[in-house]
Amino acid sequence: MSLRYLLLGCICLTFLGCLKEKDIDCSLVLCAAGDSINLELISEGQNVISNGTYTLENIEVAGATTEELQIKVFPDSQGATSGYMQISSFNWKAGTYNYTIFLSNDWEIDISVSFKVTNYPCCGDRLEILELSSRNTFVEYRPNSGLFTIILN
């Protein structure tokens, strides 16, 4: 008789172990900060950030909104590209923002970027770029790199 109860108990414990856990453990997850706009700029097949054609001193970004923008240039990056520029703001919210990037007196690049708020279980409520487009240049997104390539023609 006690052997039956022992066997029944083992079967019950086995099934309880197979139940899905409702609470997700996020203790080992590192959440990235709000998204930034990472742009690789290509002209005549050359990366104009990595070859030094444009530096932080001759790049300007202007927009119709008043949020403060941080502009950084990484001319010697490793990985997906050899150089890129980064635009970010702590004041961005979900929605669409329009900017003009001035590269010295040579180029005016109009971009429109749309952000959404994520709802991931561990890193929800952070901004993510939904779309980035330009009216006057070709833009290509490189999946898994976080980079948008802008072809200057």
DSSP file (Angstrom, degrees, kcal/mol; ACC not computed):
  #  RESIDUE AA STRUCTURE BP1 BP2  ACC     N-H-->O    O-->H-N    N-H-->O    O-->H-N    TCO  KAPPA ALPHA  PHI   PSI    X-CA   Y-CA   Z-CA
    1    1 A M     >        0   0    0      0, 0.0     4,-1.7     0, 0.0     3,-0.3   0.000 360.0 360.0 360.0 -45.7    0.0    0.0    0.0
    2    2 A S  H  >  +     0   0    0      1,-0.2     4,-2.2     2,-0.2     5,-0.1   0.800 360.0  60.3 -67.5 -27.3    2.8    2.5    0.9
    3    3 A L  H  > S+     0   0    0      2,-0.2     4,-2.4     1,-0.2    -1,-0.2   0.872 103.0  51.8 -65.9 -36.6    4.5    1.6   -2.3
    4    4 A R  H  > S+     0   0    0     -3,-0.3     4,-3.0     2,-0.2     5,-0.2   0.929 110.5  47.5 -63.5 -45.5    1.4    2.8   -4.3
    5    5 A Y  H  X S+     0   0    0     -4,-1.7     4,-2.5     1,-0.2    -2,-0.2   0.887 112.2  49.9 -64.7 -37.9    1.4    6.1   -2.4
    6    6 A L  H  X S+     0   0    0     -4,-2.2     4,-2.1     2,-0.2    -1,-0.2   0.921 113.1  45.9 -65.0 -44.2    5.2    6.5   -3.0
    7    7 A L  H  X S+     0   0    0     -4,-2.4     4,-2.1     2,-0.2    -2,-0.2   0.913 113.7  48.9 -64.6 -44.0    4.7    5.8   -6.7
    8    8 A L  H  X S+     0   0    0     -4,-3.0     4,-2.3     1,-0.2    -2,-0.2   0.892 110.7  51.4 -62.8 -40.5    1.7    8.2   -7.0
    9    9 A G  H  X S+     0   0    0     -4,-2.5     4,-2.4    -5,-0.2    -2,-0.2   0.898 109.0  50.1 -63.3 -41.6    3.7   10.9   -5.2
   10   10 A C  H  X S+     0   0    0     -4,-2.1     4,-2.0     2,-0.2    -2,-0.2   0.900 110.3  49.9 -64.3 -40.9    6.6   10.5   -7.6
   11   11 A I  H  X S+     0   0    0     -4,-2.1     4,-2.1     2,-0.2    -2,-0.2   0.918 111.0  49.3 -63.9 -43.6    4.3   10.8  -10.6
   12   12 A C  H  X S+     0   0    0     -4,-2.3     4,-2.3     1,-0.2    -2,-0.2   0.919 111.0  49.3 -62.6 -44.3    2.7   13.9   -9.1
   13   13 A L  H  X S+     0   0    0     -4,-2.4     4,-1.8     1,-0.2    -1,-0.2   0.868 108.5  54.4 -63.7 -36.0    6.1   15.5   -8.5
   14   14 A T  H  X S+     0   0    0     -4,-2.0     4,-0.7     1,-0.2    -1,-0.2   0.927 110.3  45.3 -62.9 -45.3    7.1   14.7  -12.0
   15   15 A F  H >< S+     0   0    0     -4,-2.1     3,-0.7     1,-0.2     4,-0.4   0.870 110.2  54.2 -68.0 -36.4    4.1   16.5  -13.5
   16   16 A L  H >< S+     0   0    0     -4,-2.3     3,-0.9     1,-0.2    -1,-0.2   0.854 104.3  56.2 -65.0 -33.6    4.5   19.5  -11.2
   17   17 A G  H 3< S+     0   0    0     -4,-1.8    -1,-0.2     1,-0.2    -2,-0.2   0.708 102.5  56.7 -69.6 -19.5    8.1   19.8  -12.4
   18   18 A C  T << S+     0   0    0     -3,-0.7    -1,-0.2    -4,-0.7    -2,-0.2   0.540  80.7 110.7 -89.6  -7.9    6.9   20.1  -16.0
   19   19 A L  S <  S-     0   0    0     -3,-0.9     2,-0.2    -4,-0.4    -3,-0.0  -0.383  77.4-106.7 -67.7 145.5    4.6   23.0  -15.4
   20   20 A K        -     0   0    0      1,-0.1     2,-0.4    -2,-0.1    -1,-0.1  -0.474  31.0-117.3 -71.6 141.2    5.7   26.3  -17.0
   21   21 A E        -     0   0    0     -2,-0.2    -1,-0.1     1,-0.2    -3,-0.0  -0.677  19.8-158.8 -79.9 129.3    7.1   28.9  -14.6
   22   22 A K  S    S+     0   0    0     -2,-0.4     2,-0.5     2,-0.1    -1,-0.2   0.848  73.8  68.6 -79.8 -34.2    4.9   32.0  -14.7
   23   23 A D  S    S-     0   0    0      2,-0.0     2,-0.5     1,-0.0    -2,-0.0  -0.736  77.9-141.8 -89.5 131.3    7.5   34.4  -13.3
   24   24 A I        -     0   0    0     -2,-0.5     2,-0.8    97,-0.1    -2,-0.1  -0.785  12.7-132.1 -93.4 131.5   10.4   35.1  -15.6
   25   25 A D        +     0   0    0     -2,-0.5     3,-0.3     1,-0.1    97,-0.1  -0.743  31.6 169.0 -85.8 110.4   13.8   35.5  -13.9
   26   26 A C    >   +     0   0    0     -2,-0.8     3,-1.5     1,-0.2    -1,-0.1   0.219  43.7 109.6-103.4  12.8   15.4   38.6  -15.3
   27   27 A S  T 3  S+     0   0    0      1,-0.3    -1,-0.2     3,-0.0    -2,-0.0   0.767  82.5  42.4 -64.7 -25.7   18.3   38.7  -12.7
   28   28 A L  T 3  S+     0   0    0     -3,-0.3     2,-0.5     2,-0.0    -1,-0.3   0.314  92.3 104.3-102.1   8.2   20.9   37.8  -15.4
   29   29 A V    <   -     0   0    0     -3,-1.5     2,-0.6    93,-0.0    -3,-0.0  -0.789  55.2-156.4 -95.9 128.4   19.6   40.1  -18.1
   30   30 A L        -     0   0    0     -2,-0.5     2,-0.4    93,-0.0    93,-0.1  -0.916  14.6-148.5-100.7 119.6   21.4   43.4  -18.9
   31   31 A C        -     0   0    0     -2,-0.6     2,-0.1    91,-0.1    93,-0.0  -0.736  11.9-127.9 -92.5 132.9   19.1   45.8  -20.5
   32   32 A A        -     0   0    0     -2,-0.4     3,-0.1     1,-0.1    -1,-0.0  -0.372  28.9-105.1 -72.4 155.1   20.5   48.3  -23.0
   33   33 A A        -     0   0    0      1,-0.2    -1,-0.1    -2,-0.1     3,-0.1  -0.135  61.4 -56.5 -68.4 175.2   19.8   52.0  -22.6
   34   34 A G  S    S-     0   0    0      1,-0.1    -1,-0.2    92,-0.1    94,-0.1  -0.161  75.7 -86.2 -53.7 151.5   17.3   53.7  -24.8
   35   35 A D        -     0   0    0     92,-0.7    54,-0.4    -3,-0.1     2,-0.3  -0.162  39.8-157.9 -66.4 153.0   18.1   53.4  -28.5
   36   36 A S        -     0   0    0     52,-0.1     2,-0.7    -3,-0.1    52,-0.2  -0.857  25.5-109.1-122.1 161.9   20.5   55.7  -30.4
   37   37 A I  E     -A   87   0A   0     50,-3.2    50,-2.5    -2,-0.3     2,-0.6  -0.845  33.1-167.9 -94.5 114.9   20.7   56.4  -34.1
   38   38 A N  E     -Ab  86 147A   0     -2,-0.7   110,-2.6   108,-0.5     2,-0.5  -0.920   7.9-172.1-108.8 116.8   23.8   54.8  -35.5
   39   39 A L  E     -Ab  85 148A   0     46,-3.0    46,-2.6    -2,-0.6     2,-0.5  -0.930  17.9-162.2-119.4 126.6   24.7   55.9  -39.0
   40   40 A E  E     - b   0 149A   0    108,-2.8   110,-3.3    -2,-0.5     2,-0.6  -0.918  18.8-152.7 -98.3 127.9   27.3   54.7  -41.4
   41   41 A L  E     - b   0 150A   0     -2,-0.5     7,-2.1    42,-0.3     8,-0.5  -0.914  13.2-174.0-111.2 119.9   27.9   57.3  -44.2
   42   42 A I  E     +Cb  47 151A   0    108,-2.9   110,-3.5    -2,-0.6     2,-0.4  -0.945   8.7 174.5-119.1 129.5   29.1   56.0  -47.5
   43   43 A S  E >  S-Cb  46 152A   0      3,-2.6     3,-2.0    -2,-0.4   110,-0.1  -0.991  76.1 -12.9-133.4 126.1   30.2   58.2  -50.5
   44   44 A E  T 3  S-     0   0    0    108,-0.6     3,-0.1    -2,-0.4    -1,-0.1   0.865 129.4 -54.2  51.9  41.1   31.7   56.7  -53.7
   45   45 A G  T 3  S+     0   0    0      1,-0.2     2,-0.4     0, 0.0    -1,-0.3   0.453 116.3 112.6  78.8   0.8   32.2   53.4  -51.8
   46   46 A Q  E <  S-C   43   0A   0     -3,-2.0    -3,-2.6     5,-0.0     2,-0.8  -0.866  71.4-124.1-111.6 140.5   34.1   55.0  -49.0
   47   47 A N  E  >  -C   42   0A   0     -2,-0.4     4,-1.9    -5,-0.2    -5,-0.2  -0.732  22.4-160.0 -78.6 111.5   33.1   55.3  -45.3
   48   48 A V  T  4 S+     0   0    0     -7,-2.1     6,-2.3    -2,-0.8     5,-0.3   0.556  86.4  52.7 -78.2  -7.3   33.5   59.1  -44.9
   49   49 A I  T >4 S+     0   0    0     -8,-0.5     3,-1.1    34,-0.2    -1,-0.2   0.882 112.1  42.3 -86.2 -49.3   33.7   58.8  -41.1
   50   50 A S  T 34 S+     0   0    0      1,-0.2    -2,-0.2    33,-0.2    -1,-0.1   0.801 112.3  53.8 -70.5 -27.9   36.5   56.3  -41.0
   51   51 A N  T 3< S-     0   0    0     -4,-1.9    -1,-0.2    32,-0.1    -3,-0.1   0.468 113.2-116.7 -87.4   2.1   38.5   58.0  -43.7
   52   52 A G  S <  S+     0   0    0     -3,-1.1    -3,-0.1     2,-0.3    -4,-0.1   0.497  78.1 126.2  83.8   3.4   38.4   61.3  -41.9
   53   53 A T  S    S+     0   0    0     -5,-0.3     2,-0.4    -6,-0.2    -4,-0.2   0.914  81.0  28.6 -59.7 -41.7   36.5   63.3  -44.5
   54   54 A Y  S    S+     0   0    0     -6,-2.3    -2,-0.3    50,-0.0     2,-0.2  -0.981  72.6 171.9-125.4 133.5   34.0   64.2  -41.8
   55   55 A T    >   -     0   0    0     -2,-0.4     3,-1.2    -3,-0.1     4,-0.2  -0.677  53.6 -86.1-124.6 179.1   34.7   64.6  -38.1
   56   56 A L  G >  S+     0   0    0      1,-0.3     3,-0.9    -2,-0.2    15,-0.0   0.806 123.9  62.7 -58.9 -29.1   32.7   65.9  -35.1
   57   57 A E  G 3  S+     0   0    0      1,-0.2    -1,-0.3     3,-0.0    -3,-0.0   0.776 110.3  35.8 -70.1 -27.0   33.9   69.4  -36.0
   58   58 A N  G <  S+     0   0    0     -3,-1.2    46,-2.9    45,-0.0     2,-0.4   0.101  99.8  89.3-117.9  24.5   32.2   69.5  -39.4
   59   59 A I  E <   +F  103   0B   0     -3,-0.9     2,-0.4    44,-0.2    44,-0.2  -0.981  49.3 175.8-118.5 132.1   29.0   67.5  -38.6
   60   60 A E  E     -F  102   0B   0     42,-2.2    42,-3.5    -2,-0.4     2,-0.4  -0.990  13.5-160.4-134.1 143.5   25.9   69.3  -37.3
   61   61 A V  E     +F  101   0B   0     -2,-0.4     2,-0.3    40,-0.2    40,-0.2  -0.992  13.6 177.7-125.8 128.1   22.4   67.9  -36.6
   62   62 A A  E     +F  100   0B   0     38,-2.5    38,-3.0    -2,-0.4     2,-0.3  -0.957   0.7 177.2-129.7 147.8   19.3   70.1  -36.4
   63   63 A G  E     -F   99   0B   0     -2,-0.3    36,-0.2     2,-0.3    -2,-0.0  -0.912  41.6-112.9-143.3 170.6   15.7   69.3  -35.9
   64   64 A A  S    S+     0   0    0     34,-1.0     2,-0.2    -2,-0.3    35,-0.1   0.681  96.1  72.4 -78.7 -18.4   12.3   70.9  -35.5
   65   65 A T  S    S-     0   0    0     33,-0.4    -2,-0.3     2,-0.1    32,-0.0  -0.508  80.4-129.2 -96.9 167.9   12.0   69.8  -31.8
   66   66 A T        +     0   0    0     -2,-0.2    -1,-0.1     2,-0.1     3,-0.1   0.336  58.3 129.1-102.4   6.7   14.0   71.2  -28.9
   67   67 A E        -     0   0    0      1,-0.1     2,-0.3    24,-0.1    -4,-0.1  -0.331  65.9-108.3 -65.2 145.3   15.4   68.1  -27.2
   68   68 A E        -     0   0    0      1,-0.0    23,-0.4     2,-0.0     2,-0.4  -0.578  35.7-151.9 -75.5 130.8   19.1   68.2  -26.6
   69   69 A L        -     0   0    0     -2,-0.3     2,-0.5    20,-0.1    20,-0.2  -0.828   7.4-148.5-106.4 141.7   21.0   65.8  -28.9
   70   70 A Q  E     -D   88   0A   0     18,-3.2    18,-2.0    -2,-0.4     2,-0.5  -0.947  15.9-165.7-105.3 126.2   24.3   64.1  -28.2
   71   71 A I  E     +D   87   0A   0     -2,-0.5     2,-0.3    16,-0.2    16,-0.2  -0.953  10.6 174.5-114.8 127.1   26.4   63.6  -31.3
   72   72 A K  E     -D   86   0A   0     14,-2.4    14,-3.1    -2,-0.5     2,-0.4  -0.965  16.7-153.4-130.5 149.5   29.4   61.2  -31.3
   73   73 A V  E     -D   85   0A   0     -2,-0.3    12,-0.2    12,-0.2   -17,-0.1  -0.989   4.7-169.6-124.8 130.4   31.7   60.1  -34.0
   74   74 A F  E >   +D   84   0A   0     10,-3.2    10,-1.7    -2,-0.4     3,-0.7  -0.828  12.8 168.8-119.0  89.1   33.5   56.7  -33.9
   75   75 A P  T 3  S+     0   0    0      0, 0.0    -1,-0.1     0, 0.0   -23,-0.1   0.720  75.7  41.6 -76.5 -19.8   36.1   56.7  -36.8
   76   76 A D  T 3  S+     0   0    0      8,-0.1     7,-0.2     2,-0.0     6,-0.1  -0.246  78.6 152.3-122.5  45.4   37.9   53.6  -35.7
   77   77 A S    <   -     0   0    0      5,-0.9     2,-0.3    -3,-0.7    -3,-0.0  -0.373  35.3-136.8 -77.7 156.2   35.2   51.1  -34.6
   78   78 A Q        +     0   0    0     -2,-0.1     2,-0.5     2,-0.0     3,-0.1  -0.830  64.3  25.6-106.8 148.3   35.6   47.4  -34.8
   79   79 A G  S    S+     0   0    0     -2,-0.3    66,-0.0     1,-0.2    -2,-0.0  -0.894 114.5  17.3 114.0-125.2   32.9   45.0  -36.1
   80   80 A A  S    S+     0   0    0     -2,-0.5     2,-0.3    65,-0.1    -1,-0.2   0.740 128.5   9.9 -66.9 -25.7   30.1   45.7  -38.5
   81   81 A T        -     0   0    0     -3,-0.1     3,-0.1    64,-0.1    -1,-0.0  -0.965  64.2-127.0-148.7 162.6   31.7   48.9  -39.9
   82   82 A S  S    S+     0   0    0     -2,-0.3    -5,-0.9     1,-0.3     2,-0.3   0.626  92.4   2.3 -88.2 -13.4   34.9   50.8  -39.7
   83   83 A G        +     0   0    0     -7,-0.2     2,-0.3     2,-0.0    -1,-0.3  -0.922  64.1 164.0-170.4 144.6   33.3   54.1  -38.7
   84   84 A Y  E     - D   0  74A   0    -10,-1.7   -10,-3.2    -2,-0.3     2,-0.3  -0.980  28.4-122.9-156.0 165.1   29.9   55.6  -37.8
   85   85 A M  E     -AD  39  73A   0    -46,-2.6   -46,-3.0    -2,-0.3     2,-0.4  -0.883  22.0-150.7-112.6 150.7   28.2   58.5  -36.1
   86   86 A Q  E     -AD  38  72A   0    -14,-3.1   -14,-2.4    -2,-0.3     2,-0.4  -0.978   8.4-169.8-126.3 131.3   25.8   58.2  -33.3
   87   87 A I  E     +AD  37  71A   0    -50,-2.5   -50,-3.2    -2,-0.4     2,-0.3  -0.975  20.5 159.1-117.1 130.6   22.8   60.5  -32.4
   88   88 A S  E     - D   0  70A   0    -18,-2.0   -18,-3.2    -2,-0.4     2,-0.3  -0.974  19.7-170.5-147.9 162.2   21.1   60.1  -29.1
   89   89 A S    >   -     0   0    0    -54,-0.4     3,-0.7    -2,-0.3   -20,-0.1  -0.963  23.0-148.3-153.7 136.2   18.8   62.0  -26.7
   90   90 A F  T 3  S+     0   0    0    -22,-0.3   -21,-0.1    -2,-0.3    -1,-0.1   0.642  99.7  61.1 -74.9 -14.1   17.6   61.3  -23.2
   91   91 A N  T 3  S+     0   0    0    -23,-0.4    -1,-0.2     2,-0.0   -22,-0.1   0.437  73.5 121.2 -95.9  -0.8   14.4   63.2  -24.0
   92   92 A W    <   -     0   0    0     -3,-0.7     2,-0.3    35,-0.0    35,-0.1  -0.349  36.7-179.9 -64.0 143.6   13.2   61.0  -26.8
   93   93 A K        -     0   0    0      1,-0.1    22,-0.2    22,-0.0     2,-0.1  -0.785  45.3 -62.7-128.7 174.4    9.8   59.4  -26.4
   94   94 A A  S    S+     0   0    0     -2,-0.3     2,-0.3    20,-0.1    22,-0.2  -0.393  96.3  68.0 -59.7 137.3    7.8   57.1  -28.7
   95   95 A G  E    S- G   0 115B   0     20,-1.6    20,-3.2    -2,-0.1     2,-0.4  -0.915  85.5 -55.5 143.2-169.5    6.9   59.0  -31.9
   96   96 A T  E     - G   0 114B   0     -2,-0.3     2,-0.4    18,-0.2    18,-0.2  -0.898  39.9-171.3-114.2 136.3    8.6   60.4  -35.0
   97   97 A Y  E     - G   0 113B   0     16,-2.8    16,-2.8    -2,-0.4     2,-0.4  -0.960   9.1-151.7-125.7 143.2   11.4   62.9  -35.1
   98   98 A N  E     + G   0 112B   0     -2,-0.4   -34,-1.0    14,-0.2   -33,-0.4  -0.959  20.1 171.4-119.1 132.5   12.8   64.7  -38.1
   99   99 A Y  E     -FG  63 111B   0     12,-2.6    12,-2.9    -2,-0.4     2,-0.5  -0.938  26.1-143.3-136.1 156.7   16.4   65.9  -38.4
  100  100 A T  E     -FG  62 110B   0    -38,-3.0   -38,-2.5    -2,-0.3     2,-0.6  -0.995  15.6-154.0-118.8 127.2   18.7   67.4  -41.0
  101  101 A I  E     -FG  61 109B   0      8,-2.9     8,-2.9    -2,-0.5     2,-0.6  -0.895   7.3-157.6-101.2 123.3   22.4   66.2  -40.8
  102  102 A F  E     -FG  60 108B   0    -42,-3.5   -42,-2.2    -2,-0.6     2,-0.9  -0.903   5.0-164.7-103.8 119.2   24.8   68.8  -42.2
  103  103 A L  E >>  -FG  59 107B   0      4,-2.3     3,-1.9    -2,-0.6     4,-1.5  -0.854  62.6 -68.0-103.4  97.0   28.2   67.4  -43.4
  104  104 A S  T 34 S-     0   0    0    -46,-2.9   -44,-0.1    -2,-0.9   -50,-0.0  -0.320  95.0 -47.8  52.5-136.2   30.3   70.5  -43.7
  105  105 A N  T 34 S+     0   0    0      1,-0.1    -1,-0.3    -3,-0.1     3,-0.1   0.223 130.9  80.2-103.5  11.7   28.8   72.5  -46.6
  106  106 A D  T <4 S+     0   0    0     -3,-1.9     2,-0.4     1,-0.2    -2,-0.2   0.880  93.3  23.4 -87.7 -41.8   28.8   69.3  -48.8
  107  107 A W  E  <  -G  103   0B   0     -4,-1.5    -4,-2.3     2,-0.0     2,-0.4  -0.965  44.9-167.8-135.5 143.1   25.6   67.4  -47.8
  108  108 A E  E     -G  102   0B   0     -2,-0.4     2,-0.6    -6,-0.2    -6,-0.2  -0.968  19.5-169.8-124.1 112.9   22.3   68.0  -46.1
  109  109 A I  E     -G  101   0B   0     -8,-2.9    -8,-2.9    -2,-0.4     2,-0.5  -0.910   7.8-155.8-109.7 115.0   20.7   64.7  -45.2
  110  110 A D  E     +G  100   0B   0     -2,-0.6    25,-0.6   -10,-0.2    26,-0.5  -0.787  19.2 179.3 -88.6 125.1   17.0   64.8  -44.1
  111  111 A I  E     -GH  99 134B   0    -12,-2.9   -12,-2.6    -2,-0.5     2,-0.4  -0.944  19.1-160.7-126.1 151.3   16.1   61.8  -41.9
  112  112 A S  E     -GH  98 133B   0     21,-2.7    21,-2.5    -2,-0.4     2,-0.4  -0.998  13.4-171.9-127.0 125.5   12.9   60.8  -40.2
  113  113 A V  E     -GH  97 132B   0    -16,-2.8   -16,-2.8    -2,-0.4     2,-0.5  -0.974   7.3-159.8-125.0 132.4   13.1   58.3  -37.3
  114  114 A S  E     -GH  96 131B   0     17,-3.0    16,-3.3    -2,-0.4    17,-1.4  -0.933   9.2-163.3-112.5 130.8   10.2   56.6  -35.6
  115  115 A F  E     -GH  95 129B   0    -20,-3.2   -20,-1.6    -2,-0.5     2,-0.3  -0.830   4.6-170.3-110.6 149.3   10.6   55.1  -32.1
  116  116 A K  E     - H   0 128B   0     12,-2.5    12,-2.2    -2,-0.3     2,-0.5  -0.913  26.7-114.9-129.0 161.9    8.3   52.7  -30.3
  117  117 A V  E     - H   0 127B   0     -2,-0.3    10,-0.2    10,-0.2     2,-0.1  -0.850  32.0-134.2 -97.3 130.5    8.4   51.5  -26.7
  118  118 A T        -     0   0    0      8,-2.7     7,-2.7    -2,-0.5     8,-0.2  -0.373  11.8-160.3 -79.7 161.3    9.2   47.8  -26.2
  119  119 A N        +     0   0    0      5,-0.3     5,-0.2     6,-0.1    -1,-0.1  -0.126  33.2 151.5-131.7  37.5    7.2   45.5  -24.0
  120  120 A Y     >  -     0   0    0      3,-0.3     4,-0.6     1,-0.1    -2,-0.0  -0.394  54.6-117.2 -67.2 148.4    9.7   42.7  -23.5
  121  121 A P  T  4 S+     0   0    0      0, 0.0     3,-0.2     0, 0.0    -1,-0.1   0.878 108.1  25.5 -57.9 -41.8    9.4   40.9  -20.2
  122  122 A C  T  4 S+     0   0    0      1,-0.2   -91,-0.1   -97,-0.1   -96,-0.1   0.808 135.0  28.5 -94.8 -31.6   12.8   41.8  -18.8
  123  123 A C  T  4 S+     0   0    0    -93,-0.1     3,-0.3     3,-0.0    -3,-0.3  -0.232  82.6 148.8-126.3  43.5   13.6   45.0  -20.6
  124  124 A G     <  +     0   0    0     -4,-0.6    -5,-0.3    -5,-0.2     3,-0.1  -0.161  50.9  42.9 -72.3 172.1   10.3   46.6  -21.4
  125  125 A D  S    S+     0   0    0     -7,-2.7     2,-0.3     1,-0.2    -1,-0.2   0.832  83.2 123.0  60.2  37.3    9.6   50.3  -21.6
  126  126 A R        -     0   0    0     -3,-0.3    -8,-2.7    -8,-0.2    -1,-0.2  -0.928  65.2-103.5-122.1 154.2   12.7   51.1  -23.5
  127  127 A L  E     -H  117   0B   0     -2,-0.3   -92,-0.7   -10,-0.2     2,-0.3  -0.466  35.4-178.7 -78.3 145.7   12.9   52.9  -26.9
  128  128 A E  E     -H  116   0B   0    -12,-2.2   -12,-2.5    -2,-0.2     2,-0.5  -0.995  33.6-109.3-141.0 139.8   13.5   51.0  -30.1
  129  129 A I  E     -H  115   0B   0     -2,-0.3   -14,-0.3   -14,-0.2     3,-0.1  -0.581  30.9-180.0 -73.3 122.3   13.8   52.3  -33.6
  130  130 A L  E     -     0   0B   0    -16,-3.3     2,-0.3    -2,-0.5   -15,-0.2   0.843  67.6  -8.6 -86.6 -40.9   10.8   51.3  -35.6
  131  131 A E  E     -H  114   0B   0    -17,-1.4   -17,-3.0     2,-0.0     2,-0.4  -0.982  51.3-167.5-158.9 144.3   11.8   53.0  -38.9
  132  132 A L  E     +H  113   0B   0     -2,-0.3     2,-0.3   -19,-0.2   -19,-0.2  -0.989  23.6 162.8-134.5 127.8   14.4   55.4  -40.2
  133  133 A S  E     -H  112   0B   0    -21,-2.5   -21,-2.7    -2,-0.4     2,-0.3  -0.904  22.4-150.8-140.4 166.8   14.0   56.9  -43.7
  134  134 A S  E     -H  111   0B   0     -2,-0.3   -23,-0.2     3,-0.3     5,-0.2  -0.998  11.8-152.5-141.4 143.1   15.3   59.8  -45.8
  135  135 A R  S    S+     0   0    0    -25,-0.6   -24,-0.1    -2,-0.3    -1,-0.1   0.749  98.3  32.2 -83.0 -25.1   13.8   61.8  -48.5
  136  136 A N  S    S+     0   0    0    -26,-0.5     2,-0.3     1,-0.0    -1,-0.1   0.380 116.6  43.5-120.5   5.5   17.0   62.6  -50.3
  137  137 A T  S    S-     0   0    0    -27,-0.3     2,-0.4    15,-0.1    -3,-0.3  -0.963  81.5-102.5-142.7 162.9   19.4   59.7  -49.7
  138  138 A F  E     -E  151   0A   0     13,-1.0    13,-2.5    -2,-0.3     2,-0.4  -0.734  36.2-164.3 -85.8 131.3   19.2   55.9  -49.8
  139  139 A V  E     -E  150   0A   0     -2,-0.4     2,-0.4    11,-0.2    11,-0.2  -0.964   7.3-175.5-120.1 133.2   19.0   54.2  -46.4
  140  140 A E  E     -E  149   0A   0      9,-2.5     9,-3.5    -2,-0.4     2,-0.4  -0.995  16.3-142.7-128.3 132.5   19.7   50.6  -45.7
  141  141 A Y  E     -E  148   0A   0     -2,-0.4     7,-0.2     7,-0.2    -2,-0.0  -0.796   8.2-149.1 -93.6 134.3   19.3   48.9  -42.3
  142  142 A R  E >>> -E  147   0A   0      5,-2.6     3,-1.7    -2,-0.4     4,-0.8  -0.871  23.4-130.5-103.8 102.8   21.9   46.2  -41.4
  143  143 A P  T 345S+     0   0    0      0, 0.0     4,-0.0     0, 0.0     0, 0.0  -0.116  85.2  12.9 -54.8 147.0   20.1   43.6  -39.2
  144  144 A N  T 345S+     0   0    0      1,-0.1    -2,-0.0     2,-0.0     0, 0.0   0.475 115.5  76.3  66.1   5.2   21.8   42.6  -36.0
  145  145 A S  T <45S-     0   0    0     -3,-1.7    -1,-0.1     2,-0.2   -65,-0.1   0.635  89.0-135.1-112.3 -22.8   24.3   45.5  -36.2
  146  146 A G  T  <5 +     0   0    0     -4,-0.8  -108,-0.5     1,-0.3     2,-0.4   0.586  63.3 129.2  76.2   9.3   22.1   48.4  -35.2
  147  147 A L  E   < -bE  38 142A   0     -5,-0.7    -5,-2.6  -110,-0.1     2,-0.5  -0.791  47.4-158.6-104.5 140.7   23.5   50.4  -38.1
  148  148 A F  E     -bE  39 141A   0   -110,-2.6  -108,-2.8    -2,-0.4     2,-0.5  -0.977  16.8-147.2-109.9 125.5   21.7   52.3  -40.8
  149  149 A T  E     -bE  40 140A   0     -9,-3.5    -9,-2.5    -2,-0.5     2,-0.5  -0.824   9.2-162.1 -95.5 126.8   23.9   52.9  -43.9
  150  150 A I  E     -bE  41 139A   0   -110,-3.3  -108,-2.9    -2,-0.5     2,-0.7  -0.944   7.5-149.7-109.9 123.9   23.3   56.1  -45.7
  151  151 A I  E     -bE  42 138A   0    -13,-2.5   -13,-1.0    -2,-0.5     2,-0.7  -0.840   9.8-149.9 -95.2 117.0   24.5   56.3  -49.3
  152  152 A L  E      b   43   0A   0   -110,-3.5  -108,-0.6    -2,-0.7   -15,-0.1  -0.784 360.0 360.0 -89.8 116.7   25.5   59.8  -50.3
  153  153 A N              0   0    0     -2,-0.7    -1,-0.1  -110,-0.1   -16,-0.1   0.355 360.0 360.0-118.9 360.0   25.0   60.4  -54.0
